[in-house]
Amino acid sequence: MLLTASLGLLVGIPLGLVIHRGGFCMHSAFRQILRGERSSSFLAYLLALGCHLLFVNTLAEARLLVVPVPPLTWLAATVGGLIFGFGMVWAKG
């Protein structure tokens, strides 16, 4: 548990700082792609996603990270999605 939290902080803090300081916005990145514009933000998103997939799966295969898969609760997923959606609209995102 401590190793997992430490690895999360080790990766999460620098990533969060870079995203915050760079003004990265997922909504803008996808909007630019849908308009047919070239988007460096979208390419950065794909790069981050690819790095995450490789990093997490490598740690899981090396048994340094346990990735629990909880059962899906449809009601919780629906309510959570609605709350997220209302929050995005409320924040004008």
PDB file of N, CA, C and O in Angstrom:
ATOM      1  N   MET A   1       0.827  -1.196   0.000  1.00  0.00           N
ATOM      2  CA  MET A   1       0.000   0.000   0.000  1.00  0.00           C
ATOM      3  C   MET A   1       0.873   1.262   0.000  1.00  0.00           C
ATOM      4  O   MET A   1       0.613   2.203  -0.750  1.00  0.00           O
ATOM      5  N   LEU A   2       1.903   1.272   0.842  1.00  0.00           N
ATOM      6  CA  LEU A   2       2.789   2.431   0.912  1.00  0.00           C
ATOM      7  C   LEU A   2       3.560   2.601  -0.397  1.00  0.00           C
ATOM      8  O   LEU A   2       3.776   3.725  -0.851  1.00  0.00           O
ATOM      9  N   LEU A   3       3.972   1.488  -1.000  1.00  0.00           N
ATOM     10  CA  LEU A   3       4.680   1.560  -2.274  1.00  0.00           C
ATOM     11  C   LEU A   3       3.774   2.132  -3.363  1.00  0.00           C
ATOM     12  O   LEU A   3       4.208   2.951  -4.173  1.00  0.00           O
ATOM     13  N   THR A   4       2.518   1.697  -3.377  1.00  0.00           N
ATOM     14  CA  THR A   4       1.568   2.187  -4.371  1.00  0.00           C
ATOM     15  C   THR A   4       1.344   3.684  -4.213  1.00  0.00           C
ATOM     16  O   THR A   4       1.347   4.426  -5.195  1.00  0.00           O
ATOM     17  N   ALA A   5       1.152   4.124  -2.975  1.00  0.00           N
ATOM     18  CA  ALA A   5       0.949   5.552  -2.730  1.00  0.00           C
ATOM     19  C   ALA A   5       2.195   6.352  -3.099  1.00  0.00           C
ATOM     20  O   ALA A   5       2.091   7.441  -3.662  1.00  0.00           O
ATOM     21  N   SER A   6       3.353   5.823  -2.788  1.00  0.00           N
ATOM     22  CA  SER A   6       4.604   6.515  -3.110  1.00  0.00           C
ATOM     23  C   SER A   6       4.795   6.641  -4.618  1.00  0.00           C
ATOM     24  O   SER A   6       5.185   7.697  -5.114  1.00  0.00           O
ATOM     25  N   LEU A   7       4.518   5.559  -5.342  1.00  0.00           N
ATOM     26  CA  LEU A   7       4.629   5.608  -6.804  1.00  0.00           C
ATOM     27  C   LEU A   7       3.611   6.580  -7.394  1.00  0.00           C
ATOM     28  O   LEU A   7       3.907   7.295  -8.350  1.00  0.00           O
ATOM     29  N   GLY A   8       2.417   6.601  -6.821  1.00  0.00           N
ATOM     30  CA  GLY A   8       1.394   7.538  -7.281  1.00  0.00           C
ATOM     31  C   GLY A   8       1.826   8.981  -7.105  1.00  0.00           C
ATOM     32  O   GLY A   8       1.638   9.809  -7.996  1.00  0.00           O
ATOM     33  N   LEU A   9       2.408   9.277  -5.948  1.00  0.00           N
ATOM     34  CA  LEU A   9       2.906  10.633  -5.706  1.00  0.00           C
ATOM     35  C   LEU A   9       4.094  10.962  -6.602  1.00  0.00           C
ATOM     36  O   LEU A   9       4.213  12.079  -7.105  1.00  0.00           O
ATOM     37  N   LEU A  10       4.964   9.988  -6.796  1.00  0.00           N
ATOM     38  CA  LEU A  10       6.154  10.183  -7.619  1.00  0.00           C
ATOM     39  C   LEU A  10       5.786  10.537  -9.060  1.00  0.00           C
ATOM     40  O   LEU A  10       6.460  11.345  -9.698  1.00  0.00           O
ATOM     41  N   VAL A  11       4.733   9.940  -9.559  1.00  0.00           N
ATOM     42  CA  VAL A  11       4.300  10.200 -10.933  1.00  0.00           C
ATOM     43  C   VAL A  11       3.285  11.339 -10.979  1.00  0.00           C
ATOM     44  O   VAL A  11       3.342  12.188 -11.869  1.00  0.00           O
ATOM     45  N   GLY A  12       2.363  11.358 -10.029  1.00  0.00           N
ATOM     46  CA  GLY A  12       1.251  12.302 -10.064  1.00  0.00           C
ATOM     47  C   GLY A  12       1.622  13.753  -9.842  1.00  0.00           C
ATOM     48  O   GLY A  12       1.096  14.639 -10.517  1.00  0.00           O
ATOM     49  N   ILE A  13       2.524  14.009  -8.905  1.00  0.00           N
ATOM     50  CA  ILE A  13       2.874  15.399  -8.610  1.00  0.00           C
ATOM     51  C   ILE A  13       3.564  16.081  -9.796  1.00  0.00           C
ATOM     52  O   ILE A  13       3.145  17.170 -10.187  1.00  0.00           O
ATOM     53  N   PRO A  14       4.605  15.479 -10.381  1.00  0.00           N
ATOM     54  CA  PRO A  14       5.208  16.148 -11.552  1.00  0.00           C
ATOM     55  C   PRO A  14       4.236  16.270 -12.729  1.00  0.00           C
ATOM     56  O   PRO A  14       4.221  17.290 -13.418  1.00  0.00           O
ATOM     57  N   LEU A  15       3.434  15.242 -12.958  1.00  0.00           N
ATOM     58  CA  LEU A  15       2.472  15.303 -14.058  1.00  0.00           C
ATOM     59  C   LEU A  15       1.451  16.406 -13.813  1.00  0.00           C
ATOM     60  O   LEU A  15       1.127  17.163 -14.728  1.00  0.00           O
ATOM     61  N   GLY A  16       0.944  16.504 -12.596  1.00  0.00           N
ATOM     62  CA  GLY A  16      -0.014  17.555 -12.258  1.00  0.00           C
ATOM     63  C   GLY A  16       0.570  18.948 -12.421  1.00  0.00           C
ATOM     64  O   GLY A  16      -0.100  19.853 -12.918  1.00  0.00           O
ATOM     65  N   LEU A  17       1.815  19.119 -12.004  1.00  0.00           N
ATOM     66  CA  LEU A  17       2.466  20.422 -12.153  1.00  0.00           C
ATOM     67  C   LEU A  17       2.636  20.800 -13.622  1.00  0.00           C
ATOM     68  O   LEU A  17       2.389  21.943 -14.008  1.00  0.00           O
ATOM     69  N   VAL A  18       3.054  19.846 -14.430  1.00  0.00           N
ATOM     70  CA  VAL A  18       3.236  20.118 -15.859  1.00  0.00           C
ATOM     71  C   VAL A  18       1.899  20.446 -16.517  1.00  0.00           C
ATOM     72  O   VAL A  18       1.809  21.386 -17.308  1.00  0.00           O
ATOM     73  N   ILE A  19       0.871  19.682 -16.197  1.00  0.00           N
ATOM     74  CA  ILE A  19      -0.452  19.927 -16.784  1.00  0.00           C
ATOM     75  C   ILE A  19      -0.990  21.283 -16.340  1.00  0.00           C
ATOM     76  O   ILE A  19      -1.525  22.035 -17.155  1.00  0.00           O
ATOM     77  N   HIS A  20      -0.851  21.598 -15.061  1.00  0.00           N
ATOM     78  CA  HIS A  20      -1.349  22.870 -14.545  1.00  0.00           C
ATOM     79  C   HIS A  20      -0.605  24.053 -15.163  1.00  0.00           C
ATOM     80  O   HIS A  20      -1.232  25.000 -15.637  1.00  0.00           O
ATOM     81  N   ARG A  21       0.712  24.002 -15.159  1.00  0.00           N
ATOM     82  CA  ARG A  21       1.508  25.117 -15.677  1.00  0.00           C
ATOM     83  C   ARG A  21       1.370  25.257 -17.200  1.00  0.00           C
ATOM     84  O   ARG A  21       1.509  26.354 -17.741  1.00  0.00           O
ATOM     85  N   GLY A  22       1.100  24.159 -17.875  1.00  0.00           N
ATOM     86  CA  GLY A  22       0.960  24.207 -19.326  1.00  0.00           C
ATOM     87  C   GLY A  22      -0.424  24.606 -19.795  1.00  0.00           C
ATOM     88  O   GLY A  22      -0.632  24.813 -20.990  1.00  0.00           O
ATOM     89  N   GLY A  23      -1.383  24.719 -18.873  1.00  0.00           N
ATOM     90  CA  GLY A  23      -2.737  25.107 -19.249  1.00  0.00           C
ATOM     91  C   GLY A  23      -3.439  24.054 -20.092  1.00  0.00           C
ATOM     92  O   GLY A  23      -4.240  24.387 -20.966  1.00  0.00           O
ATOM     93  N   PHE A  24      -3.144  22.792 -19.836  1.00  0.00           N
ATOM     94  CA  PHE A  24      -3.720  21.699 -20.623  1.00  0.00           C
ATOM     95  C   PHE A  24      -5.220  21.593 -20.369  1.00  0.00           C
ATOM     96  O   PHE A  24      -5.658  21.594 -19.218  1.00  0.00           O
ATOM     97  N   CYS A  25      -5.994  21.504 -21.420  1.00  0.00           N
ATOM     98  CA  CYS A  25      -7.452  21.402 -21.311  1.00  0.00           C
ATOM     99  C   CYS A  25      -7.947  20.322 -22.273  1.00  0.00           C
ATOM    100  O   CYS A  25      -7.815  20.456 -23.489  1.00  0.00           O
ATOM    101  N   MET A  26      -8.510  19.264 -21.723  1.00  0.00           N
ATOM    102  CA  MET A  26      -9.004  18.155 -22.549  1.00  0.00           C
ATOM    103  C   MET A  26     -10.122  18.613 -23.484  1.00  0.00           C
ATOM    104  O   MET A  26     -10.173  18.206 -24.645  1.00  0.00           O
ATOM    105  N   HIS A  27     -11.010  19.455 -22.979  1.00  0.00           N
ATOM    106  CA  HIS A  27     -12.144  19.912 -23.777  1.00  0.00           C
ATOM    107  C   HIS A  27     -11.660  20.645 -25.027  1.00  0.00           C
ATOM    108  O   HIS A  27     -12.148  20.394 -26.129  1.00  0.00           O
ATOM    109  N   SER A  28     -10.709  21.542 -24.850  1.00  0.00           N
ATOM    110  CA  SER A  28     -10.165  22.283 -25.994  1.00  0.00           C
ATOM    111  C   SER A  28      -9.448  21.362 -26.976  1.00  0.00           C
ATOM    112  O   SER A  28      -9.551  21.535 -28.190  1.00  0.00           O
ATOM    113  N   ALA A  29      -8.730  20.394 -26.448  1.00  0.00           N
ATOM    114  CA  ALA A  29      -7.998  19.462 -27.314  1.00  0.00           C
ATOM    115  C   ALA A  29      -8.954  18.680 -28.206  1.00  0.00           C
ATOM    116  O   ALA A  29      -8.724  18.564 -29.409  1.00  0.00           O
ATOM    117  N   PHE A  30     -10.027  18.143 -27.624  1.00  0.00           N
ATOM    118  CA  PHE A  30     -10.982  17.375 -28.420  1.00  0.00           C
ATOM    119  C   PHE A  30     -11.776  18.282 -29.353  1.00  0.00           C
ATOM    120  O   PHE A  30     -12.103  17.883 -30.471  1.00  0.00           O
ATOM    121  N   ARG A  31     -12.088  19.484 -28.914  1.00  0.00           N
ATOM    122  CA  ARG A  31     -12.826  20.417 -29.764  1.00  0.00           C
ATOM    123  C   ARG A  31     -12.005  20.775 -31.003  1.00  0.00           C
ATOM    124  O   ARG A  31     -12.552  20.860 -32.103  1.00  0.00           O
ATOM    125  N   GLN A  32     -10.700  20.984 -30.836  1.00  0.00           N
ATOM    126  CA  GLN A  32      -9.839  21.297 -31.979  1.00  0.00           C
ATOM    127  C   GLN A  32      -9.790  20.137 -32.966  1.00  0.00           C
ATOM    128  O   GLN A  32      -9.818  20.352 -34.178  1.00  0.00           O
ATOM    129  N   ILE A  33      -9.719  18.923 -32.463  1.00  0.00           N
ATOM    130  CA  ILE A  33      -9.690  17.747 -33.343  1.00  0.00           C
ATOM    131  C   ILE A  33     -11.008  17.624 -34.105  1.00  0.00           C
ATOM    132  O   ILE A  33     -11.006  17.339 -35.302  1.00  0.00           O
ATOM    133  N   LEU A  34     -12.136  17.836 -33.417  1.00  0.00           N
ATOM    134  CA  LEU A  34     -13.436  17.727 -34.078  1.00  0.00           C
ATOM    135  C   LEU A  34     -13.635  18.811 -35.136  1.00  0.00           C
ATOM    136  O   LEU A  34     -14.381  18.606 -36.093  1.00  0.00           O
ATOM    137  N   ARG A  35     -12.987  19.946 -34.976  1.00  0.00           N
ATOM    138  CA  ARG A  35     -13.046  21.014 -35.977  1.00  0.00           C
ATOM    139  C   ARG A  35     -12.109  20.755 -37.153  1.00  0.00           C
ATOM    140  O   ARG A  35     -12.152  21.467 -38.156  1.00  0.00           O
ATOM    141  N   GLY A  36     -11.268  19.742 -37.027  1.00  0.00           N
ATOM    142  CA  GLY A  36     -10.321  19.428 -38.085  1.00  0.00           C
ATOM    143  C   GLY A  36      -9.016  20.187 -37.968  1.00  0.00           C
ATOM    144  O   GLY A  36      -8.206  20.179 -38.895  1.00  0.00           O
ATOM    145  N   GLU A  37      -8.804  20.846 -36.833  1.00  0.00           N
ATOM    146  CA  GLU A  37      -7.568  21.595 -36.622  1.00  0.00           C
ATOM    147  C   GLU A  37      -6.490  20.672 -36.068  1.00  0.00           C
ATOM    148  O   GLU A  37      -6.790  19.644 -35.460  1.00  0.00           O
ATOM    149  N   ARG A  38      -5.247  21.045 -36.285  1.00  0.00           N
ATOM    150  CA  ARG A  38      -4.130  20.299 -35.704  1.00  0.00           C
ATOM    151  C   ARG A  38      -4.006  20.717 -34.244  1.00  0.00           C
ATOM    152  O   ARG A  38      -3.973  21.907 -33.932  1.00  0.00           O
ATOM    153  N   SER A  39      -3.939  19.739 -33.360  1.00  0.00           N
ATOM    154  CA  SER A  39      -3.946  20.033 -31.930  1.00  0.00           C
ATOM    155  C   SER A  39      -2.755  19.385 -31.239  1.00  0.00           C
ATOM    156  O   SER A  39      -2.671  18.161 -31.134  1.00  0.00           O
ATOM    157  N   SER A  40      -1.833  20.223 -30.768  1.00  0.00           N
ATOM    158  CA  SER A  40      -0.708  19.674 -30.010  1.00  0.00           C
ATOM    159  C   SER A  40      -1.185  19.170 -28.649  1.00  0.00           C
ATOM    160  O   SER A  40      -0.576  18.267 -28.076  1.00  0.00           O
ATOM    161  N   SER A  41      -2.269  19.746 -28.129  1.00  0.00           N
ATOM    162  CA  SER A  41      -2.824  19.281 -26.853  1.00  0.00           C
ATOM    163  C   SER A  41      -3.339  17.852 -26.981  1.00  0.00           C
ATOM    164  O   SER A  41      -3.158  17.040 -26.074  1.00  0.00           O
ATOM    165  N   PHE A  42      -3.977  17.547 -28.103  1.00  0.00           N
ATOM    166  CA  PHE A  42      -4.495  16.194 -28.302  1.00  0.00           C
ATOM    167  C   PHE A  42      -3.347  15.198 -28.437  1.00  0.00           C
ATOM    168  O   PHE A  42      -3.419  14.088 -27.910  1.00  0.00           O
ATOM    169  N   LEU A  43      -2.293  15.595 -29.139  1.00  0.00           N
ATOM    170  CA  LEU A  43      -1.125  14.725 -29.261  1.00  0.00           C
ATOM    171  C   LEU A  43      -0.465  14.515 -27.898  1.00  0.00           C
ATOM    172  O   LEU A  43       0.013  13.421 -27.601  1.00  0.00           O
ATOM    173  N   ALA A  44      -0.441  15.562 -27.070  1.00  0.00           N
ATOM    174  CA  ALA A  44       0.100  15.435 -25.717  1.00  0.00           C
ATOM    175  C   ALA A  44      -0.767  14.490 -24.890  1.00  0.00           C
ATOM    176  O   ALA A  44      -0.250  13.705 -24.095  1.00  0.00           O
ATOM    177  N   TYR A  45      -2.078  14.565 -25.077  1.00  0.00           N
ATOM    178  CA  TYR A  45      -2.997  13.657 -24.386  1.00  0.00           C
ATOM    179  C   TYR A  45      -2.718  12.209 -24.789  1.00  0.00           C
ATOM    180  O   TYR A  45      -2.655  11.329 -23.930  1.00  0.00           O
ATOM    181  N   LEU A  46      -2.553  11.961 -26.072  1.00  0.00           N
ATOM    182  CA  LEU A  46      -2.268  10.602 -26.537  1.00  0.00           C
ATOM    183  C   LEU A  46      -0.928  10.099 -26.007  1.00  0.00           C
ATOM    184  O   LEU A  46      -0.804   8.929 -25.647  1.00  0.00           O
ATOM    185  N   LEU A  47       0.066  10.969 -25.959  1.00  0.00           N
ATOM    186  CA  LEU A  47       1.372  10.600 -25.417  1.00  0.00           C
ATOM    187  C   LEU A  47       1.264  10.251 -23.931  1.00  0.00           C
ATOM    188  O   LEU A  47       1.830   9.253 -23.485  1.00  0.00           O
ATOM    189  N   ALA A  48       0.542  11.069 -23.170  1.00  0.00           N
ATOM    190  CA  ALA A  48       0.361  10.799 -21.741  1.00  0.00           C
ATOM    191  C   ALA A  48      -0.396   9.494 -21.529  1.00  0.00           C
ATOM    192  O   ALA A  48      -0.050   8.715 -20.640  1.00  0.00           O
ATOM    193  N   LEU A  49      -1.421   9.249 -22.333  1.00  0.00           N
ATOM    194  CA  LEU A  49      -2.190   8.010 -22.226  1.00  0.00           C
ATOM    195  C   LEU A  49      -1.317   6.804 -22.536  1.00  0.00           C
ATOM    196  O   LEU A  49      -1.367   5.801 -21.823  1.00  0.00           O
ATOM    197  N   GLY A  50      -0.523   6.891 -23.588  1.00  0.00           N
ATOM    198  CA  GLY A  50       0.366   5.787 -23.942  1.00  0.00           C
ATOM    199  C   GLY A  50       1.407   5.513 -22.875  1.00  0.00           C
ATOM    200  O   GLY A  50       1.676   4.357 -22.547  1.00  0.00           O
ATOM    201  N   CYS A  51       1.998   6.576 -22.327  1.00  0.00           N
ATOM    202  CA  CYS A  51       2.984   6.402 -21.244  1.00  0.00           C
ATOM    203  C   CYS A  51       2.339   5.770 -20.023  1.00  0.00           C
ATOM    204  O   CYS A  51       2.920   4.892 -19.384  1.00  0.00           O
ATOM    205  N   HIS A  52       1.142   6.221 -19.708  1.00  0.00           N
ATOM    206  CA  HIS A  52       0.424   5.671 -18.557  1.00  0.00           C
ATOM    207  C   HIS A  52       0.149   4.183 -18.748  1.00  0.00           C
ATOM    208  O   HIS A  52       0.364   3.383 -17.837  1.00  0.00           O
ATOM    209  N   LEU A  53      -0.322   3.820 -19.921  1.00  0.00           N
ATOM    210  CA  LEU A  53      -0.617   2.410 -20.190  1.00  0.00           C
ATOM    211  C   LEU A  53       0.629   1.548 -20.049  1.00  0.00           C
ATOM    212  O   LEU A  53       0.589   0.490 -19.420  1.00  0.00           O
ATOM    213  N   LEU A  54       1.720   1.992 -20.626  1.00  0.00           N
ATOM    214  CA  LEU A  54       2.969   1.228 -20.530  1.00  0.00           C
ATOM    215  C   LEU A  54       3.482   1.162 -19.096  1.00  0.00           C
ATOM    216  O   LEU A  54       3.879   0.094 -18.630  1.00  0.00           O
ATOM    217  N   PHE A  55       3.478   2.286 -18.397  1.00  0.00           N
ATOM    218  CA  PHE A  55       4.019   2.363 -17.042  1.00  0.00           C
ATOM    219  C   PHE A  55       3.218   1.499 -16.068  1.00  0.00           C
ATOM    220  O   PHE A  55       3.792   0.709 -15.318  1.00  0.00           O
ATOM    221  N   VAL A  56       1.904   1.649 -16.079  1.00  0.00           N
ATOM    222  CA  VAL A  56       1.059   0.901 -15.137  1.00  0.00           C
ATOM    223  C   VAL A  56       1.108  -0.595 -15.432  1.00  0.00           C
ATOM    224  O   VAL A  56       1.219  -1.401 -14.508  1.00  0.00           O
ATOM    225  N   ASN A  57       1.029  -0.973 -16.693  1.00  0.00           N
ATOM    226  CA  ASN A  57       1.061  -2.396 -17.023  1.00  0.00           C
ATOM    227  C   ASN A  57       2.415  -3.024 -16.729  1.00  0.00           C
ATOM    228  O   ASN A  57       2.484  -4.181 -16.314  1.00  0.00           O
ATOM    229  N   THR A  58       3.489  -2.277 -16.939  1.00  0.00           N
ATOM    230  CA  THR A  58       4.821  -2.782 -16.603  1.00  0.00           C
ATOM    231  C   THR A  58       4.948  -3.007 -15.101  1.00  0.00           C
ATOM    232  O   THR A  58       5.457  -4.042 -14.670  1.00  0.00           O
ATOM    233  N   LEU A  59       4.491  -2.048 -14.303  1.00  0.00           N
ATOM    234  CA  LEU A  59       4.537  -2.206 -12.845  1.00  0.00           C
ATOM    235  C   LEU A  59       3.642  -3.348 -12.371  1.00  0.00           C
ATOM    236  O   LEU A  59       4.000  -4.076 -11.445  1.00  0.00           O
ATOM    237  N   ALA A  60       2.487  -3.504 -12.998  1.00  0.00           N
ATOM    238  CA  ALA A  60       1.583  -4.591 -12.617  1.00  0.00           C
ATOM    239  C   ALA A  60       2.190  -5.950 -12.958  1.00  0.00           C
ATOM    240  O   ALA A  60       2.090  -6.890 -12.170  1.00  0.00           O
ATOM    241  N   GLU A  61       2.817  -6.056 -14.123  1.00  0.00           N
ATOM    242  CA  GLU A  61       3.454  -7.317 -14.509  1.00  0.00           C
ATOM    243  C   GLU A  61       4.644  -7.646 -13.622  1.00  0.00           C
ATOM    244  O   GLU A  61       4.924  -8.818 -13.369  1.00  0.00           O
ATOM    245  N   ALA A  62       5.348  -6.621 -13.145  1.00  0.00           N
ATOM    246  CA  ALA A  62       6.496  -6.829 -12.256  1.00  0.00           C
ATOM    247  C   ALA A  62       6.049  -7.045 -10.809  1.00  0.00           C
ATOM    248  O   ALA A  62       6.871  -7.199  -9.906  1.00  0.00           O
ATOM    249  N   ARG A  63       4.747  -7.052 -10.613  1.00  0.00           N
ATOM    250  CA  ARG A  63       4.145  -7.237  -9.283  1.00  0.00           C
ATOM    251  C   ARG A  63       4.573  -6.148  -8.296  1.00  0.00           C
ATOM    252  O   ARG A  63       4.641  -6.392  -7.092  1.00  0.00           O
ATOM    253  N   LEU A  64       4.861  -4.953  -8.804  1.00  0.00           N
ATOM    254  CA  LEU A  64       5.158  -3.807  -7.955  1.00  0.00           C
ATOM    255  C   LEU A  64       3.912  -2.967  -7.704  1.00  0.00           C
ATOM    256  O   LEU A  64       3.899  -2.095  -6.835  1.00  0.00           O
ATOM    257  N   LEU A  65       2.868  -3.241  -8.474  1.00  0.00           N
ATOM    258  CA  LEU A  65       1.630  -2.485  -8.366  1.00  0.00           C
ATOM    259  C   LEU A  65       0.458  -3.447  -8.480  1.00  0.00           C
ATOM    260  O   LEU A  65       0.392  -4.250  -9.410  1.00  0.00           O
ATOM    261  N   VAL A  66      -0.456  -3.363  -7.540  1.00  0.00           N
ATOM    262  CA  VAL A  66      -1.668  -4.176  -7.584  1.00  0.00           C
ATOM    263  C   VAL A  66      -2.783  -3.292  -8.129  1.00  0.00           C
ATOM    264  O   VAL A  66      -3.079  -2.237  -7.569  1.00  0.00           O
ATOM    265  N   VAL A  67      -3.389  -3.723  -9.207  1.00  0.00           N
ATOM    266  CA  VAL A  67      -4.458  -2.959  -9.831  1.00  0.00           C
ATOM    267  C   VAL A  67      -5.776  -3.678  -9.556  1.00  0.00           C
ATOM    268  O   VAL A  67      -6.133  -4.614 -10.271  1.00  0.00           O
ATOM    269  N   PRO A  68      -6.504  -3.241  -8.515  1.00  0.00           N
ATOM    270  CA  PRO A  68      -7.765  -3.903  -8.198  1.00  0.00           C
ATOM    271  C   PRO A  68      -8.838  -3.543  -9.229  1.00  0.00           C
ATOM    272  O   PRO A  68      -8.877  -2.421  -9.733  1.00  0.00           O
ATOM    273  N   VAL A  69      -9.689  -4.493  -9.530  1.00  0.00           N
ATOM    274  CA  VAL A  69     -10.786  -4.260 -10.465  1.00  0.00           C
ATOM    275  C   VAL A  69     -12.090  -4.487  -9.706  1.00  0.00           C
ATOM    276  O   VAL A  69     -12.560  -5.621  -9.603  1.00  0.00           O
ATOM    277  N   PRO A  70     -12.681  -3.406  -9.169  1.00  0.00           N
ATOM    278  CA  PRO A  70     -13.918  -3.566  -8.419  1.00  0.00           C
ATOM    279  C   PRO A  70     -15.076  -3.863  -9.367  1.00  0.00           C
ATOM    280  O   PRO A  70     -15.004  -3.535 -10.551  1.00  0.00           O
ATOM    281  N   PRO A  71     -16.140  -4.482  -8.858  1.00  0.00           N
ATOM    282  CA  PRO A  71     -17.293  -4.748  -9.716  1.00  0.00           C
ATOM    283  C   PRO A  71     -17.976  -3.436 -10.124  1.00  0.00           C
ATOM    284  O   PRO A  71     -17.961  -2.460  -9.374  1.00  0.00           O
ATOM    285  N   LEU A  72     -18.566  -3.429 -11.307  1.00  0.00           N
ATOM    286  CA  LEU A  72     -19.237  -2.234 -11.808  1.00  0.00           C
ATOM    287  C   LEU A  72     -20.630  -2.139 -11.209  1.00  0.00           C
ATOM    288  O   LEU A  72     -21.413  -3.085 -11.288  1.00  0.00           O
ATOM    289  N   THR A  73     -20.932  -1.007 -10.615  1.00  0.00           N
ATOM    290  CA  THR A  73     -22.267  -0.746 -10.084  1.00  0.00           C
ATOM    291  C   THR A  73     -22.914   0.280 -11.003  1.00  0.00           C
ATOM    292  O   THR A  73     -22.507   1.442 -11.024  1.00  0.00           O
ATOM    293  N   TRP A  74     -23.917  -0.142 -11.760  1.00  0.00           N
ATOM    294  CA  TRP A  74     -24.522   0.714 -12.773  1.00  0.00           C
ATOM    295  C   TRP A  74     -25.132   1.974 -12.186  1.00  0.00           C
ATOM    296  O   TRP A  74     -25.015   3.047 -12.778  1.00  0.00           O
ATOM    297  N   LEU A  75     -25.781   1.867 -11.035  1.00  0.00           N
ATOM    298  CA  LEU A  75     -26.397   3.046 -10.432  1.00  0.00           C
ATOM    299  C   LEU A  75     -25.328   4.069 -10.045  1.00  0.00           C
ATOM    300  O   LEU A  75     -25.480   5.262 -10.306  1.00  0.00           O
ATOM    301  N   ALA A  76     -24.258   3.600  -9.427  1.00  0.00           N
ATOM    302  CA  ALA A  76     -23.177   4.508  -9.028  1.00  0.00           C
ATOM    303  C   ALA A  76     -22.525   5.147 -10.253  1.00  0.00           C
ATOM    304  O   ALA A  76     -22.196   6.333 -10.226  1.00  0.00           O
ATOM    305  N   ALA A  77     -22.336   4.384 -11.316  1.00  0.00           N
ATOM    306  CA  ALA A  77     -21.730   4.923 -12.535  1.00  0.00           C
ATOM    307  C   ALA A  77     -22.633   5.983 -13.169  1.00  0.00           C
ATOM    308  O   ALA A  77     -22.150   7.013 -13.638  1.00  0.00           O
ATOM    309  N   THR A  78     -23.928   5.733 -13.182  1.00  0.00           N
ATOM    310  CA  THR A  78     -24.882   6.682 -13.759  1.00  0.00           C
ATOM    311  C   THR A  78     -24.941   7.967 -12.948  1.00  0.00           C
ATOM    312  O   THR A  78     -24.863   9.064 -13.502  1.00  0.00           O
ATOM    313  N   VAL A  79     -25.080   7.830 -11.637  1.00  0.00           N
ATOM    314  CA  VAL A  79     -25.144   9.011 -10.772  1.00  0.00           C
ATOM    315  C   VAL A  79     -23.830   9.787 -10.838  1.00  0.00           C
ATOM    316  O   VAL A  79     -23.842  11.015 -10.919  1.00  0.00           O
ATOM    317  N   GLY A  80     -22.705   9.088 -10.804  1.00  0.00           N
ATOM    318  CA  GLY A  80     -21.407   9.756 -10.902  1.00  0.00           C
ATOM    319  C   GLY A  80     -21.244  10.492 -12.221  1.00  0.00           C
ATOM    320  O   GLY A  80     -20.721  11.606 -12.250  1.00  0.00           O
ATOM    321  N   GLY A  81     -21.686   9.880 -13.312  1.00  0.00           N
ATOM    322  CA  GLY A  81     -21.615  10.531 -14.617  1.00  0.00           C
ATOM    323  C   GLY A  81     -22.483  11.775 -14.693  1.00  0.00           C
ATOM    324  O   GLY A  81     -22.083  12.785 -15.271  1.00  0.00           O
ATOM    325  N   LEU A  82     -23.672  11.699 -14.106  1.00  0.00           N
ATOM    326  CA  LEU A  82     -24.554  12.870 -14.084  1.00  0.00           C
ATOM    327  C   LEU A  82     -23.958  14.002 -13.252  1.00  0.00           C
ATOM    328  O   LEU A  82     -23.991  15.163 -13.660  1.00  0.00           O
ATOM    329  N   ILE A  83     -23.418  13.663 -12.090  1.00  0.00           N
ATOM    330  CA  ILE A  83     -22.791  14.683 -11.244  1.00  0.00           C
ATOM    331  C   ILE A  83     -21.606  15.317 -11.973  1.00  0.00           C
ATOM    332  O   ILE A  83     -21.433  16.536 -11.945  1.00  0.00           O
ATOM    333  N   PHE A  84     -20.796  14.490 -12.621  1.00  0.00           N
ATOM    334  CA  PHE A  84     -19.654  15.006 -13.384  1.00  0.00           C
ATOM    335  C   PHE A  84     -20.128  15.920 -14.508  1.00  0.00           C
ATOM    336  O   PHE A  84     -19.578  17.003 -14.706  1.00  0.00           O
ATOM    337  N   GLY A  85     -21.141  15.488 -15.238  1.00  0.00           N
ATOM    338  CA  GLY A  85     -21.669  16.284 -16.348  1.00  0.00           C
ATOM    339  C   GLY A  85     -22.225  17.621 -15.894  1.00  0.00           C
ATOM    340  O   GLY A  85     -21.951  18.652 -16.508  1.00  0.00           O
ATOM    341  N   PHE A  86     -23.010  17.609 -14.814  1.00  0.00           N
ATOM    342  CA  PHE A  86     -23.539  18.867 -14.282  1.00  0.00           C
ATOM    343  C   PHE A  86     -22.404  19.776 -13.813  1.00  0.00           C
ATOM    344  O   PHE A  86     -22.458  20.991 -14.004  1.00  0.00           O
ATOM    345  N   GLY A  87     -21.386  19.191 -13.204  1.00  0.00           N
ATOM    346  CA  GLY A  87     -20.237  19.980 -12.754  1.00  0.00           C
ATOM    347  C   GLY A  87     -19.501  20.618 -13.920  1.00  0.00           C
ATOM    348  O   GLY A  87     -19.067  21.766 -13.829  1.00  0.00           O
ATOM    349  N   MET A  88     -19.357  19.878 -15.017  1.00  0.00           N
ATOM    350  CA  MET A  88     -18.685  20.427 -16.198  1.00  0.00           C
ATOM    351  C   MET A  88     -19.484  21.591 -16.786  1.00  0.00           C
ATOM    352  O   MET A  88     -18.914  22.613 -17.169  1.00  0.00           O
ATOM    353  N   VAL A  89     -20.808  21.428 -16.854  1.00  0.00           N
ATOM    354  CA  VAL A  89     -21.648  22.504 -17.385  1.00  0.00           C
ATOM    355  C   VAL A  89     -21.608  23.705 -16.449  1.00  0.00           C
ATOM    356  O   VAL A  89     -21.519  24.849 -16.894  1.00  0.00           O
ATOM    357  N   TRP A  90     -21.676  23.436 -15.159  1.00  0.00           N
ATOM    358  CA  TRP A  90     -21.666  24.513 -14.164  1.00  0.00           C
ATOM    359  C   TRP A  90     -20.348  25.290 -14.214  1.00  0.00           C
ATOM    360  O   TRP A  90     -20.335  26.508 -14.040  1.00  0.00           O
ATOM    361  N   ALA A  91     -19.245  24.583 -14.451  1.00  0.00           N
ATOM    362  CA  ALA A  91     -17.930  25.226 -14.523  1.00  0.00           C
ATOM    363  C   ALA A  91     -17.650  25.802 -15.913  1.00  0.00           C
ATOM    364  O   ALA A  91     -16.564  26.320 -16.173  1.00  0.00           O
ATOM    365  N   LYS A  92     -18.635  25.706 -16.796  1.00  0.00           N
ATOM    366  CA  LYS A  92     -18.507  26.181 -18.181  1.00  0.00           C
ATOM    367  C   LYS A  92     -17.361  25.495 -18.910  1.00  0.00           C
ATOM    368  O   LYS A  92     -16.654  26.114 -19.705  1.00  0.00           O
ATOM    369  N   GLY A  93     -17.186  24.185 -18.624  1.00  0.00           N
ATOM    370  CA  GLY A  93     -16.111  23.427 -19.254  1.00  0.00           C
ATOM    371  C   GLY A  93     -16.605  22.735 -20.450  1.00  0.00           C
ATOM    372  O   GLY A  93     -15.841  22.040 -21.121  1.00  0.00           O
TER     373      GLY A  93
END
